[in-house]
Amino acid sequence: MNLDKALQAFIEESRELLLAMEDALLTLETAPGDADAINAVFRAMHTIKGTAGLFAFDRIVSFTHVAESVMDRVRAGEVAVDDRLIALLLACKDHLATLLDGVAAGEETLAPDQATVGAD
């Protein structure tokens, strides 16, 4: 298997998943209990995390793990979907897009300001 092709497939699939995540989050703005939308957000994070792990993109894995855990709690009914959560998850999507752009550009490390985004 050509690693470059696999990496490109990861980047493309992750970008598609982020678009699907955004669509699902916009659905949740008007239908906060929409199980399909909730599952779509969870699935996007879960898939990106798992595939990033195959490439040892530890920062992406760590970041998506947190978002995935939040969505798991939403799915369990422990956390309610509200405007604050949607805004937070949209910001997570944007940060992941930035991390993917770095991977696509061949950047092995993050700029200092990017390395700490989302750490709180």
Secondary structure in CASP SS format (residue, H / E / C, confidence):
PFRMAT SS
TARGET T0000
AUTHOR 0000-0000-0000
METHOD secondary structure of the structure
MODEL  1
M C 1.00
N C 1.00
L H 1.00
D H 1.00
K H 1.00
A H 1.00
L H 1.00
Q H 1.00
A H 1.00
F H 1.00
I H 1.00
E H 1.00
E H 1.00
S H 1.00
R H 1.00
E H 1.00
L H 1.00
L H 1.00
L H 1.00
A H 1.00
M H 1.00
E H 1.00
D H 1.00
A H 1.00
L H 1.00
L H 1.00
T H 1.00
L H 1.00
E H 1.00
T H 1.00
A C 1.00
P C 1.00
G C 1.00
D C 1.00
A H 1.00
D H 1.00
A H 1.00
I H 1.00
N H 1.00
A H 1.00
V H 1.00
F H 1.00
R H 1.00
A H 1.00
M H 1.00
H H 1.00
T H 1.00
I H 1.00
K H 1.00
G H 1.00
T H 1.00
A H 1.00
G H 1.00
L H 1.00
F C 1.00
A C 1.00
F C 1.00
D H 1.00
R H 1.00
I H 1.00
V H 1.00
S H 1.00
F H 1.00
T H 1.00
H H 1.00
V H 1.00
A H 1.00
E H 1.00
S H 1.00
V H 1.00
M H 1.00
D H 1.00
R H 1.00
V H 1.00
R H 1.00
A C 1.00
G C 1.00
E C 1.00
V C 1.00
A C 1.00
V C 1.00
D C 1.00
D H 1.00
R H 1.00
L H 1.00
I H 1.00
A H 1.00
L H 1.00
L H 1.00
L H 1.00
A H 1.00
C H 1.00
K H 1.00
D H 1.00
H H 1.00
L H 1.00
A H 1.00
T H 1.00
L H 1.00
L H 1.00
D H 1.00
G H 1.00
V H 1.00
A H 1.00
A C 1.00
G C 1.00
E C 1.00
E C 1.00
T C 1.00
L C 1.00
A C 1.00
P H 1.00
D H 1.00
Q H 1.00
A H 1.00
T C 1.00
V C 1.00
G C 1.00
A C 1.00
D C 1.00
END
